């Protein structure tokens, strides 16, 4: 049976004569405005228990959505469920708005209105939706380093609504940082990087929390820094710190999103051996031992194209969001390498080392090893 369709003007006239108008969009869609006289009930909720929302089957029922498709589908389902007078509003709320008919704002508190407005594009994604966005809101991420990698990654994690970001970095902003560490400004020079990052990220998204930890990360404080976090983002710039962070993530069963950059090249991966012993590799499986200092220059020695850490940091932020949402295929067991000059990407598989002294199945945690600091600065 075909579903009757009414124009917005016709629907408004029928509501004036007693018809029930139901907006079947999701709550975040309705937050932008609803047809005057409509009652909001999401399609799945309505069809899951029609009698709870529409106890009188013989009453005239009009359904409206964004453009008309969902309301027509819902109307068809209600007819099949025994409702005798059901119609859909052609063109939905889009047509209602275009014809200049009155819209009303649903009653929302300030926090919910901010949530629906700020994350509206996320909420439209089936892989995220409101449940996923609420999950991000409740998540905690440790960003180790508020420099080249932590700056762009932190911006996007804050914008995405990750509820709590913990930045750990003992350095202060220098003018030479500004060409790549975009979370800082000229006015930040001389300021602690974590404080500068906190100010900028809260200016971007005041609904999140940013914890600034102005400390050098060592074996003495790494356990405290990992306490309560869901994912660790490695924005470090030296091998000793990467090994320490890797070992701590294995000890506490936290996934670590890794990146490294030099000149025009970068690499990104996800190490999750702490939760997937014998299945996922750790950083030590890729690099069992640090290279000699002369083969491990940092940015202050080798130089770096300013946009390169932005590219790597955004890839890291993407992996963090995927891990928090449980979607897609994280870079576990894969090393993504890119050459910015040639704009080429290639992927290398990484296998877990069955003899790894830290992540091999059944191996007790050996304790932290403090390597000599091979690189300083950033």
Secondary structure as GFF3:
##gff-version 3
##sequence-region A 1 378
A	DSSP	beta_strand	4	6	.	.	.	ID=ss1
A	DSSP	alpha_helix	8	16	.	.	.	ID=ss2
A	DSSP	beta_strand	20	23	.	.	.	ID=ss3
A	DSSP	alpha_helix	27	30	.	.	.	ID=ss4
A	DSSP	beta_strand	34	35	.	.	.	ID=ss5
A	DSSP	beta_strand	38	40	.	.	.	ID=ss6
A	DSSP	alpha_helix	43	48	.	.	.	ID=ss7
A	DSSP	alpha_helix	50	53	.	.	.	ID=ss8
A	DSSP	beta_strand	61	64	.	.	.	ID=ss9
A	DSSP	alpha_helix	69	80	.	.	.	ID=ss10
A	DSSP	beta_strand	86	89	.	.	.	ID=ss11
A	DSSP	alpha_helix	92	98	.	.	.	ID=ss12
A	DSSP	beta_strand	103	104	.	.	.	ID=ss13
A	DSSP	alpha_helix	110	118	.	.	.	ID=ss14
A	DSSP	alpha_helix	120	123	.	.	.	ID=ss15
A	DSSP	alpha_helix	129	137	.	.	.	ID=ss16
A	DSSP	beta_strand	140	144	.	.	.	ID=ss17
A	DSSP	alpha_helix	148	160	.	.	.	ID=ss18
A	DSSP	beta_strand	164	168	.	.	.	ID=ss19
A	DSSP	three_ten_helix	175	177	.	.	.	ID=ss20
A	DSSP	three_ten_helix	186	188	.	.	.	ID=ss21
A	DSSP	alpha_helix	193	204	.	.	.	ID=ss22
A	DSSP	beta_strand	209	213	.	.	.	ID=ss23
A	DSSP	alpha_helix	222	226	.	.	.	ID=ss24
A	DSSP	beta_strand	231	234	.	.	.	ID=ss25
A	DSSP	alpha_helix	239	252	.	.	.	ID=ss26
A	DSSP	beta_strand	255	262	.	.	.	ID=ss27
A	DSSP	beta_strand	265	271	.	.	.	ID=ss28
A	DSSP	alpha_helix	283	286	.	.	.	ID=ss29
A	DSSP	three_ten_helix	293	295	.	.	.	ID=ss30
A	DSSP	alpha_helix	299	302	.	.	.	ID=ss31
A	DSSP	alpha_helix	308	325	.	.	.	ID=ss32
A	DSSP	beta_strand	334	339	.	.	.	ID=ss33
A	DSSP	beta_strand	344	349	.	.	.	ID=ss34
###
